[in-house]
Amino acid sequence: MEQIKTLNKVYKSEIDVLDAYKAIYKPKDVPKHRLKKSHFISIRIKIKDHPGVSMFIRLLTLLPLPTFIVKFFIKRSKMQPNDFLSQDEILELISVKNIFVEVITSDAYIKIKTI
């Protein structure tokens, strides 16, 4: 019924064709998905030139770390102004579940995963 009224208004030149199209074909409201919060962060670091240090770091991060501990240390760290990500962006990134970051360089291999 609403479509017929809108088309009659277009026929009588009361409204523009584009406005009538927008009125007839309204975009549906898409509900925003709520992202799940992460509870743990799994970290794997392997330094190629120093296998002893790599083994020690692997021993420290054998079990996933709780997110609130990692956030505590990130909040107290001093970030450089020319860093790729700001402190707020990093905190937002580790707060979301199923994020996977992998860094491969000639010196080290770093894998961070939120659980």
Phi, psi and omega per residue, in radians:
M1 nan -0.744 3.140
E2 -1.122 -0.597 -3.141
Q3 -1.162 -0.681 -3.136
I4 -1.147 -0.721 3.110
K5 -1.110 -0.698 3.136
T6 -1.172 -0.741 3.121
L7 -1.153 -0.601 3.064
N8 -1.137 -0.655 3.097
K9 -1.151 -0.627 3.092
V10 -1.185 -0.714 -3.141
Y11 -1.092 -0.646 3.134
K12 -1.508 0.041 3.136
S13 1.096 0.584 3.083
E14 -1.448 -0.563 3.094
I15 -2.278 2.828 -3.122
D16 -1.371 2.777 -3.122
V17 -1.136 -0.714 -3.136
L18 -1.156 -0.667 3.088
D19 -1.158 -0.655 3.102
A20 -1.159 -0.690 3.112
Y21 -1.097 -0.746 3.125
K22 -1.145 -0.600 3.139
A23 -1.245 -0.658 -3.117
I24 -1.328 -0.814 -3.077
Y25 -1.864 1.208 3.128
K26 -1.221 2.408 3.071
P27 -1.208 2.381 -3.135
K28 -1.303 2.486 3.106
D29 -1.264 2.069 3.130
V30 -1.608 2.177 3.137
P31 -1.201 2.452 3.129
K32 -1.345 2.379 3.131
H33 -1.433 2.359 3.103
R34 -1.549 2.205 -3.117
L35 -1.395 2.513 3.136
K36 -1.375 2.506 3.136
K37 -1.463 2.530 3.087
S38 -1.483 2.658 3.122
H39 -1.998 -0.500 -3.116
F40 -2.372 2.724 3.095
I41 -2.225 2.169 3.113
S42 -1.729 2.222 -3.087
I43 -2.171 2.306 3.047
R44 -2.240 2.148 3.137
I45 -2.228 2.246 3.102
K46 -2.277 2.051 3.115
I47 -1.735 2.155 -2.981
K48 -1.237 -0.622 -3.077
D49 -1.472 -0.285 -3.063
H50 -2.225 1.491 -3.110
P51 -1.194 -0.507 3.115
G52 -1.172 -0.761 3.104
V53 -1.157 -0.680 3.111
S54 -1.086 -0.716 3.120
M55 -1.141 -0.690 3.115
F56 -1.132 -0.765 3.118
I57 -1.154 -0.674 3.109
R58 -1.121 -0.638 3.100
L59 -1.178 -0.691 3.118
L60 -1.179 -0.608 -3.085
T61 -1.859 0.535 3.133
L62 -1.094 -0.766 3.079
L63 -1.729 2.599 3.089
P64 -1.090 2.522 -3.138
L65 -1.569 2.475 3.053
P66 -1.114 2.548 -3.072
T67 -1.103 -0.645 -3.083
F68 -1.159 -0.505 3.098
I69 -1.226 -0.748 3.132
V70 -1.146 -0.710 3.096
K71 -1.098 -0.665 3.125
F72 -1.022 -0.804 -3.120
F73 -1.289 -0.572 3.113
I74 -1.203 -0.681 3.139
K75 -1.134 -0.559 -3.123
R76 -1.596 -0.074 3.111
S77 -1.433 2.677 3.125
K78 -1.746 2.035 -3.115
M79 -1.604 2.504 3.061
Q80 -1.365 2.560 -3.125
P81 -1.187 -0.332 -3.121
N82 -1.734 0.277 3.094
D83 -1.194 2.716 -3.096
F84 -1.154 -0.744 3.119
L85 -2.053 2.490 3.080
S86 -1.400 2.970 -3.112
Q87 -1.127 -0.695 3.128
D88 -1.151 -0.675 3.120
E89 -1.158 -0.670 3.108
I90 -1.160 -0.742 3.108
L91 -1.098 -0.682 3.096
E92 -1.184 -0.646 -3.120
L93 -1.165 -0.757 -3.109
I94 -1.393 -0.144 3.118
S95 -1.406 -0.277 -3.064
V96 -1.712 2.450 -3.116
K97 -1.336 2.658 3.065
N98 1.135 0.718 3.010
I99 -1.751 2.348 -3.088
F100 -2.246 2.096 3.124
V101 -2.126 2.226 -3.137
E102 -2.257 2.182 -3.131
V103 -2.072 2.121 3.133
I104 -2.111 2.070 3.076
T105 -2.229 3.108 3.115
S106 -1.282 -0.330 -3.104
D107 -1.737 -0.563 -3.018
A108 -2.622 2.849 3.061
Y109 -2.222 2.152 -3.107
I110 -2.225 2.289 3.111
K111 -2.294 2.159 3.135
I112 -2.146 2.256 -3.093
K113 -2.423 2.297 3.110
T114 -1.670 2.434 -3.082
I115 -2.099 nan nan
